[in-house]
Amino acid sequence: MNKVKEQIKFDFANNCFDVLRLYSAFYVMTLHIFRHIRLQEVSPVFDWWNGVVVLFCISGFLVPASMERSKNTWEFLKKRVLRIIPSLWVCIIVGVIVAAAFCGFVLNKTFVTWFLGQLVFIRDLPQPDFISNFGIGNFQANLWTMIFTVQFYIITAIIYRFLKNRKLWVWIFVMILSMALNLVVPHLQEILPETGRLLISHSCMPYFYMYFAGWFMYRYREKNVPILSKTKILCVILFIARTIYCDRFGVRIGEYMDMIQVLLLCLMTVGFGYSFGKIRFKFDLSYGLYLYHMVVVDIFVQIGLVGNMGYVAAVYAIAVLCALISHYLVDDTVARIFNKKKLRVDEVKEEKIEEKNEEKQIVKQPVSVADDDETDF
């Protein structure tokens, strides 16, 4: 009987979120590549399956696990910073160098202010002329979600440990509150002064419920994941029906995307994530694809290589190459540097433990440590 229970016990790592993250990156890439290179919008049916929502939901599901595996809040935040900041800053610098190569570089106060703003996720500052004249004229427009991702991490660090063991009604209340924040955004934009509107536009208020839906499903994962993996097709049918209804009658509840569609998409994400067993890639290219595809798009637009499917294929190929280079030159380098430091600290700790065990004549037992492979961008 115990063996049967062990076999059916929920296995958190038995998922294919690597595949879904890669889908999210290709979704965003395809929207931008078709819009600016193919010079046409993608099919509305493709646009239904919003990769940004999928990404936010996956982050909400996986980041709490990273928080729980971390020794403390600072270690959690350090892991998150090392995951996104070095690659992001390198990408921004590369984008500036490429723009300067095509349009000339001008160092002035506008550039310095704008550049520093990019590094700290403030994207509404006036652009330097050489940046505005390059490509589509909107520097790396794909990075608009990064400020919200950082806010999600900070919120997780502040309140997750407090919230994790609360009763179900508390989680339901926070979920309803996060949905209400999405609904009030349009009204706040109307009544607040310009500074208030700017703060709202840089806050994660409209998107937090997408992230928190992932939190919620993670908190009650042992109960809801088996159900979601069995009912995912029903969720797909309901999602399609709701989407057709919204498109036909012009209905939408909430900001960015219809709230009912979002929640169904979140349920589908976790359901499909646990339907195909454990699928892991040797390394995750999704973040690099997300970062660099618009640099490639801007180059092609600047040169005038648009309106042809051959150019579309070339952008995909070069973006994949850039993601690979970013992984090996940036991600791997950062990982090696900080893992070496961690190994040195761990070796010192191991030596102290061994000395204590020898003194007490205790045989040291191997300790299993949860891996931290579950990442997001």
PyMOL commands that set and color helices and strands:
alter all, ss='L'
color gray80, all
select helices_A, chain A and resi 2-8+17-38+44-48+51-69+73-103+109-119+129-132+141-163+168-191+194-201+208-219+221-249+259-273+286-303+309-360
alter helices_A, ss='H'
color red, helices_A
deselect
rebuild
show_as cartoon
